[in-house]
Every structure is written in C-alpha cells, then in structure tokens.
Amino acid sequence: MQDGHSIAYDSRKLNDTERRYTIQEKEMTAIIRCNRVWRHYLLVAKFLVLTNNVATSYFQTQKKLSPKQARWQDFLAEFDYILQYKSGKPNVVFDALNRKAELAAQSQVTSPLLDRIKEGLHQEPLAKSIISLVNEGKT
C-alpha cells in the first residue's frame, strides 16, 4: 500500500507441502513471496508488514528456529521492515481474506445442469479413463 491505497496484488496457490504448514508458516510464506516479487522496491525502503496472527509478529525475536524458518530469517535480514500485529476485529480486510475459504464453501453453486454433466462424465469412456488416471495420481 502507498498513501493508504493498494498499488499491487500478488496471488498463487499453495502447493501440497505448503497446505500442511501451520498458519504462522503460511503467513511467513506469503511474506517471503511478496518480498521476492517486490524485492527491487523493498530493498531501498523501510516498510511495515501487518499480520493478524500474533505468533507471526514474534517471528523476528524467536530464539529456536526450524531450518526452514532460519532460511526465511536469513532472507529477510537484508530488508528494513517492521512486522506488526493488528488484531482481526478492527482489521476488516485481513479478517475477510482469512475467511475466504469459509465463504467459498458457503457459496457453492448447484444446478441440475451441473449434476447432469457429472453423471455424463461417468458414462463417457474417455472421461472415465481420465478420471481413473487422476484418482491414481498419474495425471
């Protein structure tokens, strides 16, 4: 953000390993990702990283680190930043982003056409072979 306005966004899916990370590790993965993407801007400026996770805000002062956390801390050492906690209640934007998966689950689209397509997939030979390959992890 600059002058209170968003100037850039970044997004990507978590891989299988990252999906098993703790919430703190997921947030740190996002911070590392953003610092890599916008490194050329961030190296020359002091910046503030806001988090709604208390544990993440203590990352810089942790004494005992896993090898992964040590790599992250080594990477972040070259940046001049402040990692600050901002609670979820007054922080509506963070809270909404955290609940995105819950909202998606609540707003699933259902239609008779979709059900008919799914039924048809199980009768089409090519679709059946692709589905079996997916279930076996081969594609």
Backbone torsions as a table, in degrees:
resi	resn	phi	psi	omega
1	MET	NA	151.0	176.4
2	GLN	-140.8	127.8	-177.3
3	ASP	53.1	37.5	177.6
4	GLY	78.6	4.9	-179.4
5	HIS	-119.3	139.7	176.0
6	SER	-68.7	134.6	178.9
7	ILE	-118.4	-11.7	179.1
8	ALA	-159.4	153.9	177.8
9	TYR	-133.3	155.8	174.0
10	ASP	-145.3	144.3	-179.0
11	SER	-151.8	146.5	172.3
12	ARG	-161.2	159.5	177.9
13	LYS	-80.3	146.2	173.1
14	LEU	-76.3	141.6	176.0
15	ASN	-79.5	177.0	-175.9
16	ASP	-57.6	-41.7	179.8
17	THR	-65.9	-45.3	-177.8
18	GLU	-65.6	-27.9	178.2
19	ARG	-64.7	-24.3	179.6
20	ARG	-89.2	-2.2	178.8
21	TYR	-65.3	157.1	171.4
22	THR	-70.9	168.3	179.1
23	ILE	-59.0	-42.7	179.7
24	GLN	-60.8	-43.9	-179.5
25	GLU	-66.6	-36.0	176.7
26	LYS	-64.3	-42.4	179.1
27	GLU	-66.4	-40.3	178.2
28	MET	-66.5	-34.8	175.8
29	THR	-60.7	-41.1	178.4
30	ALA	-65.7	-41.1	179.6
31	ILE	-64.3	-44.7	178.7
32	ILE	-61.4	-45.6	-179.7
33	ARG	-57.7	-48.4	-178.9
34	CYS	-64.2	-39.7	178.5
35	ASN	-65.4	-33.1	176.8
36	ARG	-70.8	-43.8	-177.6
37	VAL	-64.7	-45.6	-175.8
38	TRP	-106.1	25.2	-177.5
39	ARG	-51.5	-45.1	-177.0
40	HIS	-61.9	-26.1	175.9
41	TYR	-86.2	-38.3	-170.9
42	LEU	-80.0	-24.7	-179.3
43	LEU	-65.2	-26.6	-175.0
44	VAL	-100.1	5.5	-176.3
45	ALA	-139.0	153.9	171.3
46	LYS	-88.3	134.7	-176.8
47	PHE	-139.5	164.2	-176.3
48	LEU	-113.1	130.7	175.4
49	VAL	-110.5	118.4	178.8
50	LEU	-98.1	136.7	177.6
51	THR	-134.0	148.6	176.3
52	ASN	-101.8	17.1	178.7
53	ASN	-116.4	115.2	-177.1
54	VAL	-58.0	-42.5	-177.4
55	ALA	-60.6	-39.1	179.5
56	THR	-64.4	-34.6	-178.0
57	SER	-67.0	-18.0	178.2
58	TYR	-95.5	6.9	-175.8
59	PHE	-56.9	-41.4	-176.5
60	GLN	-66.6	-24.9	-175.7
61	THR	-106.3	5.2	178.3
62	GLN	-62.8	137.6	179.9
63	LYS	-89.3	-43.0	-177.1
64	LYS	-102.4	119.3	-176.8
65	LEU	-121.7	145.4	172.0
66	SER	-75.9	164.3	178.2
67	PRO	-55.9	-38.9	178.7
68	LYS	-63.9	-46.0	179.3
69	GLN	-65.3	-35.3	177.6
70	ALA	-64.1	-40.9	176.4
71	ARG	-62.7	-42.1	179.5
72	TRP	-63.3	-44.9	-178.4
73	GLN	-65.0	-37.6	176.9
74	ASP	-62.9	-43.4	178.5
75	PHE	-64.3	-42.9	-177.0
76	LEU	-73.8	-14.1	-177.4
77	ALA	-62.1	-26.1	-177.8
78	GLU	-81.7	-6.2	-179.9
79	PHE	-100.8	149.0	176.1
80	ASP	-102.4	93.8	-174.5
81	TYR	-139.1	162.9	174.3
82	ILE	-121.6	128.0	177.5
83	LEU	-99.3	113.2	-171.2
84	GLN	-124.6	138.5	178.0
85	TYR	-84.5	136.0	173.5
86	LYS	-133.5	116.8	-173.2
87	SER	-61.1	155.4	-173.9
88	GLY	-69.5	-31.9	-173.8
89	LYS	-62.1	-54.2	177.6
90	PRO	-79.4	-8.4	-175.1
91	ASN	-100.1	74.1	-170.8
92	VAL	-62.3	-38.7	-176.9
93	VAL	-64.4	-49.7	179.2
94	PHE	-59.9	-43.4	-177.5
95	ASP	-61.1	-41.3	179.5
96	ALA	-65.5	-41.7	179.7
97	LEU	-65.4	-38.1	178.9
98	ASN	-66.5	-30.5	-177.3
99	ARG	-92.8	7.5	-177.4
100	LYS	-56.3	-43.9	-179.7
101	ALA	-64.3	-40.0	178.2
102	GLU	-62.4	-43.6	-179.5
103	LEU	-65.3	-39.5	179.2
104	ALA	-62.7	-40.4	179.8
105	ALA	-65.6	-32.4	-179.1
106	GLN	-79.6	-21.5	-175.2
107	SER	-111.9	39.9	176.9
108	GLN	-69.5	136.0	179.8
109	VAL	-86.4	131.9	174.7
110	THR	-125.5	138.3	177.1
111	SER	-152.7	152.5	178.3
112	PRO	-62.2	-33.4	179.5
113	LEU	-63.2	-43.3	178.9
114	LEU	-61.0	-41.4	178.1
115	ASP	-63.1	-40.2	179.5
116	ARG	-67.0	-37.3	177.6
117	ILE	-63.8	-44.4	179.0
118	LYS	-61.8	-41.5	177.5
119	GLU	-62.8	-42.4	-179.4
120	GLY	-64.2	-33.0	179.2
121	LEU	-61.1	-33.9	-178.3
122	HIS	-78.2	-7.4	179.7
123	GLN	-107.0	-19.7	179.6
124	GLU	-80.2	123.3	-176.0
125	PRO	-58.8	-44.1	-179.7
126	LEU	-64.6	-43.9	178.9
127	ALA	-63.1	-40.2	179.0
128	LYS	-61.0	-42.4	-179.3
129	SER	-67.9	-37.8	178.0
130	ILE	-66.2	-42.9	179.5
131	ILE	-62.7	-40.9	179.3
132	SER	-66.4	-37.4	176.4
133	LEU	-63.7	-40.8	178.6
134	VAL	-63.5	-44.9	-179.8
135	ASN	-63.1	-30.6	178.4
136	GLU	-83.7	-6.1	179.5
137	GLY	78.2	22.2	-177.1
138	LYS	-94.7	-6.8	177.8
139	THR	-144.3	NA	NA
